[in-house]
Amino acid sequence: MDKTTFTAARMDRLTPYVAGEQPKDKQYIKLNTNENPYPPSPSIKDAILSELENLYLYPDPDSFKLREAIASDCGVSPEYVFCGNGSDEVLSFVFYAFFGDNRLNDRPNAEPMLFPDITYSFYPVYAAFYNILYKTIPLDENFRIIPADYSRPSSGVIFPNPNAPTSVCLEYNEIRELLEYHKERVVAVDEAYIAFGGESMVKYIDKYPNLLIIRTLSKSHSLAGMRVGFAVGQPHLISALKRVKDSFNSYPVDRIAAAAAVAAITDKEYFNKTTAKIINTRERFIENIKEIGFSVSDSKANFVFISHKTVKADILKAKLTDSGILVRHFDKPRINNHLRVTIGTDKDMDYVSEVLRKFAQ
Amino acid sequence: MDKTTFTAARMDRLTPYVAGEQPKDKQYIKLNTNENPYPPSPSIKDAILSELENLYLYPDPDSFKLREAIASDCGVSPEYVFCGNGSDEVLSFVFYAFFGDNRLNDRPNAEPMLFPDITYSFYPVYAAFYNILYKTIPLDENFRIIPADYSRPSSGVIFPNPNAPTSVCLEYNEIRELLEYHKERVVAVDEAYIAFGGESMVKYIDKYPNLLIIRTLSKSHSLAGMRVGFAVGQPHLISALKRVKDSFNSYPVDRIAAAAAVAAITDKEYFNKTTAKIINTRERFIENIKEIGFSVSDSKANFVFISHKTVKADILKAKLTDSGILVRHFDKPRINNHLRVTIGTDKDMDYVSEVLRKFAQ
């Protein structure tokens, strides 16, 4: 019997996402998955311990307390907030709810959803998962998103702001152009890295019924290990996401994740301190490596996207790995001579600078 | 502007699952969501604390240590195990990977997937989510699954064993009939409640390439609040589930959930003690309420499915709620005169018996 008969035909569409490597063999300086180098707020410990006695009970399916904490942090009310198991799950629900087979697509020629050609590489994976037609729009030669290039019929738009892996950020006036052109479609702004210097679109949420913002606590609040992501948008968008969740998994956010997330979000002082440190380290690192012939995109993220004037990226990546440093290299058109380097501690980055200085000057 | 234009047409298919109520207004004896009345193994506390320092790092995307612990518990090797965010997420991936649009469905008349008419009410929700054709097969008048009734072309079969909300369990010889008839299709056995007296199909896993078992730690290991579920099957089935996960969310099981689950699974003695207590309480409770005119299905679960010879289920439910006891009533054909009552502690169940004795004798 041919075992392939067991899987449904839709499985042939899938090209799974490949996350950055998580080596088990030795200790590396891990600058390949954009984790925060600092531990989460110490306040999470008591929050976690206080949930231990409740673990035999299901969590609140609607994560109300967590949505309250996020809402308060974002200056909106809880019905503007949806929570999920990391922003990856939230993004998947966004694709299901809003993109690809919209009502207007009953026209003979379906309109594709749009995202940049160089961007978070999970987007085409989600599109394939739900059989959503998409079209990628090229970044310009400076890796910038050009809003005018998105002025075409679509079933929706998504992009990270700042973009990944390029680290470049759009401003409100540019995003407004997208929101206004696509006013009958959802424009999803993936703010995974917004804490590190960009301007969040949250303050414009009441102005645009088609604006949906997606965030994660993985990077900004050092909770990559806990899986908490969320979306902020007007209640009609949030209700749609809730309908998707309730048709997939009633309780994607567990009790401890919710409690830890509330504690981390509430400790604003710690958040401000750690993000300021990372921004400061990033600027120092950029200065150091520009001196030795690197070009660096204007970063508003906790990573930088770099290339060297003479030494190829794959060679540099190998040298860094040999020196115990993991970074990410994407073997893809236009960016295969770049490296994405997460910003670690000052000590981490001084060591990276030192290694780069040895091999790339 | 009509706001409904924002959602994709596929959203119209959804009829979200409705979980048992989680009241916030007062303390109830909560026998409505099949939670375990005992706390999880005390060993989870240290396991959780030991993960705190790693929370800034992503979890292992393949949950290897957890899969090892489950594999060892089930007597298989880790490549036979897939883990997800509760068995609800695992079930959703099973529907996506194996049901509904199989290759043989390129025939003019697509074959539906099959499940019982009275069963876990999330199954039709998943089917709608992925646009999967299904057909329900009636239980017999004693709420038993009759394997011969499933002898018809299908794109796969799923059922809980013991079934929910009926609590009735099939035996190996009956399930074998399903596996052999549908040998080119996946037969998924949802063993959410198998710890409470049924015989697991895990020992037959090498015999049937189409057998997939789904379990959860929510009930058996008192971890409903932590969201850990898993599937056991031959590696070709597990790889398919991994492809689905990696196209949806790289890290659905967080660090603390994985650590707590490993500790709970490893504490076999505690597991044996608590499940034995629940089984014992269940048998006492059944005996007590049979005396006062209840008929009770033969339960192999941590709940019982009951009806009274004269007093209607909705009236009894209201009386129980007034007395501070929550149970589940499904307002559906064939079972709207039944109540599903989770087995709590002896003290809980003595109180339930006492209340029932007052209103139903």
Interface residues (C-beta under 8 A of the other chain):
Chain A: M1 K3 T4 T5 F6 T7 A8 A9 R10 M11 L14 T15 P16 Y17 V18 A19 Q22 K30 T33 E35 N36 P37 Y38 P39 P40 I44 K45 I48 E51 L52 E53 N54 L55 Y56 L57 Y58 P59 D60 P61 N85 G86 D88 E89 S92 Y96 A97 F98 F99 G100 D101 N102 R103 L104 N105 D106 V125 Y126 A128 F129 Y130 S155 K183 E184 R185 V186 P209 N210 S218 S222 L223 A224 G225 M226 R227 H236 L237 A240 K242 R243 V244 D246 S247 F248 N249 S250 Y251 P252 D254 R255 I256 A257 A260
Chain B: M1 K3 T4 T5 F6 T7 A8 A9 R10 M11 L14 T15 P16 Y17 V18 A19 Q22 K30 T33 E35 N36 P37 Y38 P39 P40 I44 K45 I48 E51 L52 E53 N54 L55 Y56 L57 Y58 P59 D60 P61 N85 G86 D88 E89 S92 Y96 A97 F98 F99 G100 D101 N102 R103 L104 N105 D106 V125 Y126 A128 F129 Y130 S155 K183 E184 R185 V186 P209 N210 S218 S222 L223 A224 G225 M226 R227 H236 L237 A240 K242 R243 V244 D246 S247 F248 N249 S250 Y251 P252 D254 R255 I256 A257 A260
